[in-house]
């Protein structure tokens, strides 16, 4: 394994993530004073609702982009875009119908923005993986910076003329659109795909259909479980608690998640290539676990020491409960960070059903915590301690299972006597 190239590609992606999060951090003192916890609670609900269909926007065929045969890489990319467009339309129609039947009284523009965000999620995911397949890591990094910058500028600008949760939603959608435009330009400028051919797209669909049949429900459940805490907090403690959790998430949890997304993407590329060329990827697994583990420990210590004073000074006293939430969730975040960085192991080993079982277990433990909290009347902090403890056990068990699977699959060096016995007389 070329560790220098591995680190180089990771650092290129991470530099974009780090730059984007620095821009976010610079904006939070202003955003935290322009918008209330309730505003951020409503915004968090929109992000969570769009993230669930967005997770399967490409029908999970985007994960086939790095592993598709060279002759089929264009067809799989076009297939992803076609599915994402369909998913965006379905999300728009479905949300409009639901909100109409329930009499929610939302703006007619909201379903359109929801559908657009779902499509953009799929487009950006497929385009990013397509560019990384051709080693265009810098362009992916630049797109992250553009997305964050566009989001922040629009959200701050709109606050001075329209201080409403909808301003946060519009800014989020605008940033996503800016990222998609840059990725579209990069794809058609540097590695333009050939014209779509229906026969090739059908062939790629047939080739990866079995994998995505398992992966779609798995990813859907994963998206639900990842955003489930937002809905549970809303049900138990209201929009203000969701707002505290949301901004705490954006300050500490989301940057860590984006870091591990970058690490996971590079690991997936390198591990898939190593498995194809050598028959195992144990070296890549060890390297990734060490890198992610060290980062997780650093983040855990930093959150415990600095979260409360940082949030109180940086955002103002009214946001102090967000610091308490981060301190409670920090150990779970560290374990989840490690687990997420190696989660794509299941696709390298073609064991997508493992991820399905993990996601079901993840959602189940959150559901168990909710039932206990509802039955016993737990306060907010008590519920968070319970949920975090259960998630630590589940994430830790799954990460250990993946590490053992890679270790069992490593190639053993052939000893001298064994070689001698195999040589014919």
N, C-alpha and C positions, 0 to 999 in steps of 0.2 A: 504494500500500500504506500502510495506517495503522500506522506503526511504533510509535506510542505504545500502541495497543491490542494489537499483537503482543507488545511487551515486557510489558505489563500481564498478559496471559493467561499468558505464559511465567513471569513472576515469581510468579504465584499458584500455578502448579503446582510451580515450583522451591522455593518457600517450604515447601511440604509435604514435598518430597523432602529439603531441607536440614534441616528440623526432625527428620525421621525419622532421618537419618544422625547428627545430633547426639545423639539418644537412643541410637542404636547405639554411638557412640563412648564415651558415658558408661558403657555397660554392659560394654564389652570388658575393662577391667582386672579386673572381677569374674568375668566368664564365662571369661576366659583362665586364671584361677587356680582356678576351680571345676571346669572340664573340661580334659581332656588333649588334646594334638594328635591322638591316636588317636580320641577321642570326636568331635572336629570332623571327622576324616576320614570316619567312618561317617555323620555328619550330612550332610556334603557329598555323599556318594554318594546319599542319599535325595533331596536337593534336585535333584541332576542327573537322577536317574531320573524324578522327577515333572515336571521341566521339559520333558522331551522330548515326551511326549504332551500336556502342558499348552500347548505352543506351538501345537498345532493343535486345542485343545479345542473351539473353535467352528467347526471346519472352515474356518477363515480367513474366514468370512462376517462376522466382527466388523469387518474392514477395509472392508466395504461400508456400515457404519452411517453414516459421515460423508458418503458419496457417494450413498446411496440417494435416490430421489425422495421428496419430502415425503410423498406419499400412502403410500409403502411403508416409512417409517421404523419403524413399529410392527411390521410383519410381519418385517422383517429382524432386529429385536431378539428377538422370540419365537423365530425360527428359530435364532439363536445359542444361546439358553438350552436349547432342545430338543437341539441337537447336543452341547452341553457336558454335559448330563445323561447322554446315551448314551455319550459318551467316558469319563466318570467310571466308569460301570458296566463298560465294557469293560476299563479299566485295572485295576479291582479284581479282576475275574475272571482277567484275563491274568497279573497279578503273582502272585495266589494259586496259579494252576496252575503257573507257572514255578518258584516257590520250593518248591512241593510236590514237583514232579518232580526237582528238583536236590537235594532234601534239605537245603536251606539252614538249616532249623531256626529260622526267624524267627517272631516273635509273630504270631498270627492277626489281631491288630489292625492290623498294618503295611499289608497290602493295602487295608484299608478306609480308612486315612488317606491312602494313595497315591491311591486313586480320588477321595476327597473333595478333595484338593489339586488334582487335575486339573480337577474340576468347578468349584471355586472360582476357579481361574485363568481359565477361560473366562467365568464369570459376571462377575468383576471387570473383565475386559478389555472385554466387550460393554457393561456398565453404565457404565464410565468414558467410553467413546466416545459412548454415547447421551447422557450428561449434558453432555459437552463440545459435542456438536452443538447443544445448547440453551444454550451458554455458562455452564454450571454448573461452572466451573473450581474454585471454592472448595471445593465438596463433594468433588471428587476429591482435592484437597490434604489435606483433613481426614481422608479415608479412609486415606491413606498414613501419617499420624501415628498413627492408631488402630491400624493393623496392626502398626507397629513397636513401639509401646508395649505392646500386648498380647503380642507375641512375647517381648519382653525380660522382662516381669514374670513370665510363666509359666515361662520357662527358668530364671530366677534362683530363683524360689520352689521349683521342683521339685528344684533341685540340692541343697537342704538336706535333702530327705527321700528323694531317689532320684537319685543321681549316676550317670547312665547316658546313653549317646547317645540313647536313646529319649526322654529328657526334652527334649533339644534339638528332636527331631522333633515332639513333642507341642506344644511352644511355638510352633514354626513354623506348624503347622496351626491352632492357636487364634488366632494373629494374623491369618491369612488369613480365618478365619471371621468375626472381628470386622469386618474391612474389608468383607466381603460383606454383612453385616447393615446397616452404615451406608449402603452404596450402594443396597441394596434399599429401605431406608426413604426415601432421597432420591428415587429414581426414582418410587416410588408416591406420594410426598408432593407433588412439584413438577411432574413431567412424566409422569403415569401413562399407560402405553400402553393402547391400546384392547384389547378382548378378542381373543385370537388367532383368526385365520381361516385355515383350512387352504388355501383357494384363494389367498389373498394370499401366504402363506408359500411355496407352490409357485411362484407367479409370481416372487418374489424369488430363489428358488433357481434357476429357469431363467435369470433375467437375469444372475446373477453366477456361474453354474456354470463357464463357460469360464475365467474369471479364477482361480477357486479350484482348478480342475483342475491348473493349473500351479503355483499358489502353495502348495498343500498339500505336495507333495513337496519344494518349495524350502524351506518353513519347517521341515519335519521335518529335512531335512539341515542347515539352519542351527542348529536346536536341538541336533542331535548334535554339530556342529562347535564350537558355543559351549561345550558341556560335555565335549567329547572329551578336553581336556587333563586333566580330573579322572580319567577312566578310564585314560588313558595313563600318568599318574603312578602310579596304583595298580598297574598292570601292571609298570612298570619299577622303582619305588622303594618301594612299599608304602603302608600307610594313614597313617603318620606324615608322609610327604612331602605326601600329600593334605591332611592337617590343616594343615600350614604354609601351603600354597597357599590353602586355604579361608579361613583367618582373614585372610591378607593380602588376599585377594579381597574379603572383607567390609569391610575397613578402607579400601581405596583403590580397588579396581577396581569394586566394586558401586556406591558413591556416584557415580562418574563415569558408569557405565552408566545409573543412574537419572536423572541430570541430562540425559544425551543422550536418554533415552526421553521426558522431558518436552519437550525442545526439538524432538525428532522429531515428537511428537504435535501440537504447535502448528504446526510447519512443514507437516505433512500437511494439517491443517485449512485453513490459509491458502493453501497452494499449490493445493489442489484447488479452492478457491473462486476464486482468481485465474485458474486455467486455464479455468474455466467462464465467468467474466465477461469476461476480457481476451484469453484465448487463449494466454497465456504466464505464467510464474512466475519469470522471471529475477531480478527484484528480491528476491523472497523467498529464492531460492537464494543470492544474494550475501550477504544479511543473515545467513542461517543459517550459512553457511560461515565468515564473519568471527567471529561470536559463538562458534561451536564451536571454531574454530581458536585463538582467544585463550585460551579455557578450557583446551584441550589443552596449550598451551605452558606455562601456569601450573601445571597439574597435573604435567607432566613435570619441571619445575624443582623443584617442591616435593618430589616423590618422591625425586629424586636427592639432594637436600640433607638431607631430614629423615627418610626412611623408616627407616633403620637405628637412629639414636639414639631416634627416637620409639617404635618397637616395643619396643626393649630396655628403655627406661625405663617405658613405659606398661604393657606386658604381662608383663615379666619376661625374664630372660636365656634361658630355655628356648625362647622364641619368636623368637630372633634370626634363624634361617634364613628366617623369613617376610620380613624386611627385605631380605635378599639377593635373594629371588625377586622382590619388587616393583621393585627397582633394575634387574634384568635385563629385566623385562617393560614398564617404563615407556615406552620409545619406541613399542613396539607398541600400548600402550594409547592413546597420544595419537593415532596414525593411525586406530586402530579407532574411537575416539570421534568423530572427524570423519566417518568413513564411515557410522557408525550414525545420526548426526543427519540425514543426507540420504538414507538408504536408502529411505524411502517415496516417493522420486521415481519409482520404477518403477511405482507404482500410479497416480500422477497421469498419467503418460504411457501407462499401460496396456501396460507392457512387463514383465510379471511374470516372463517367462522369463529376463530379465537377472539377476534375483535368484537364480533357480535355478542358473544357470551360476556365479555368484559363490559360492554356498554349496557347490557341488560342488568348486570350486577351493580353497575354504577348508579343507574337510575333507581334500582330497587333499594339501595341503602339510603338514598336521599328520600325516597318515599317512606321508608321506615322511620327516619328521623322526623319527618313531617307528622306522621301518625302519632308518634310519641309526644311531640310538642303540642299537637292539638288536644290529645287526651289529657295531658298533665298540666297544660297551661304554662309551658316554659316561656320565660322571657327571651328577648332577642339573643342575648349573649349565650344563654344556656342552650338554645337551639343551635347556634353556630358551633359551639364546642362539640355537641353531639354529632352534628353532620360532619364536621372536620375529622373527628376521630374515626367514624365509620369509613369515610373516604380514604383515609391514610391506609387502613388495612386493605381495602380493595385495590387501590393503585399500587401499593407495595407488592402485593401478591402477583398481580399481572406483570409488573416489571421484572420480578424475579423469574417468572415463567418464561418470558422472552429471552432473558439472559441465558438461562439454562438451555433453551432450544438452540440458540446460536452456539453455545459451548459444545453441546452434543453433536452438532453438525460439522465441527471443525475437522480438518483433515489431519490425521496423525502421521508423523514421519515414519517411514518404513525402516526398520532396524536392519543391521547388517546380516545377522543370522537368517532373518526371514528372506532377505534377498537371495542369500546363498541357497536356501532350500528351494527357491523358485527357479533357479537356473538349471536347465536340463543337463543331465550328464552326457 
